Amino acid sequence: MNNPQQPQMNVDFTQTTAEKCEKCGSDTFKQVYKMRKLSALLSPTGQEARIPIPMFACEKCGYINKCFLPKEDFGDDSI
């Protein structure tokens, strides 16, 4: 099984900024998914497909910051 490793980055975390929830101010997030459905007519396989879109929601209140949403999806930003 091929397991490519991501390159190691030497980051000075004192030069980074914490992401905070735009709604409640919490700084912890969990990965969630929005699901999109692709019509069989548009699918390369000819079968309907489901496409998971990963993003991050606030661990405390569930809100998804706009910066974590796909550009097309700014209208509905909470889970």
Helices and strands as residue ranges (DSSP letters): G 13-15, E 29-38, E 49-58, G 66-68, G 71-73
